[in-house]
Amino acid sequence: MHPSLKKIVIIGPESTGKSTLCKQLAQHYTTLCCPEFARAYLLTHEKKYTYNDLLTIAKGQLAIEDKYESTINYQLSIINSTTPLLFIDTDMYVMKVWCEFAFNKCHAFILNEIVKRKYDLYLLCDVDLPWQQDVLREYPDVETRAKLYHIYKDLLIHQAVPWVNIAGKDDERLQCAIHAIEDYMQLMG
């Protein structure tokens, strides 16, 4: 029997290096990273979105997360491995924040999935990286980014899953995340 999969979610405001960090961690640990569904969805919808689109995006995110989890579990049934990891670039907390920040309300489906879904560790990306222009990004100002960061931090403080703030530039950020994961894995034995 193989060890149980550990799911690590990378969250935080836009332009904080979440997707890059997710890919780097997957490469470092020789595993998979589940991409953010919203990016592909919004690029095909010309960046325009409604409140109901966020529900579609949430369901799409969960579907690809389930696909990646099944892929890793299948691979584990074939090989013997150390504790497997899956890095996830966004989750339903991100969808909750997005809904509430943009529309002042959140779909019940998203809130229910927050309760149902189980994760092992959150990595909260700090806003210490400079904002980078991207066709999908909406909040370049420092005040809004800081406000969003504190919303995420407050959510993580008030839930039970361990979390670590990830800060620093370039390799320093990656090393901070690796250190957090190694500490978590030692703690879990």
C-alpha positions, 0 to 999 in steps of 0.5 A, spaced: 500 500 500 502 506 498 502 512 502 496 517 502 497 523 497 498 530 500 495 536 496 498 542 497 495 549 495 498 555 492 494 561 493 494 569 494 493 575 490 494 575 482 501 577 480 504 573 486 508 568 483 503 562 484 503 559 477 510 559 477 511 557 484 506 551 483 510 549 477 517 549 480 515 545 486 512 540 482 519 539 478 523 539 484 519 534 487 518 530 481 510 530 481 504 534 478 501 541 478 494 542 477 494 548 473 489 554 474 482 553 470 480 560 470 486 562 465 484 558 460 477 559 461 478 567 461 482 567 455 477 563 451 472 568 453 476 575 452 477 576 459 469 578 460 466 574 466 460 574 470 458 572 477 455 565 473 462 565 470 465 564 476 461 558 478 463 555 471 470 556 473 469 553 480 466 547 477 472 547 472 477 547 477 475 542 481 474 537 475 481 538 473 483 537 480 480 531 480 483 529 474 490 530 476 489 527 483 486 520 479 492 521 475 497 521 481 493 515 484 493 511 478 501 512 478 502 510 485 498 503 484 503 502 479 510 504 483 512 504 490 513 511 492 515 516 498 509 520 500 506 523 493 505 530 493 500 534 488 501 541 487 494 545 486 494 552 483 488 555 486 482 552 490 475 554 492 478 559 497 480 563 491 473 562 488 470 565 494 475 571 495 474 572 487 466 572 488 466 576 494 471 581 491 468 582 484 460 581 486 459 582 494 456 575 494 459 567 493 455 561 490 453 556 495 456 551 491 463 554 492 462 555 500 460 547 500 466 545 496 470 549 501 467 545 507 468 538 503 474 538 500 480 536 504 487 539 503 494 538 507 498 545 506 496 552 504 502 556 501 500 563 501 504 567 496 505 574 499 505 581 495 512 582 495 513 581 488 512 587 483 506 587 479 507 584 472 502 586 466 498 581 464 492 581 459 488 577 465 490 581 471 485 587 474 489 590 480 495 593 479 495 598 485 499 596 491 493 598 496 488 593 493 493 587 492 495 588 500 487 588 501 486 581 497 493 578 501 490 580 508 483 577 506 487 570 504 491 571 510 484 572 514 481 566 511 487 561 512 488 563 520 480 561 521 481 554 518 484 548 520 489 546 515 496 548 516 499 554 512 505 558 511 506 565 508 511 564 502 515 571 501 522 573 497 524 574 490 526 568 485 530 562 488 529 565 495 521 564 494 522 557 492 526 555 497 522 558 502 516 554 499 521 547 499 522 549 507 515 549 509 513 543 505 519 539 508 517 542 515 510 539 514 512 533 512 517 532 518 511 534 522 506 529 519 512 523 520 
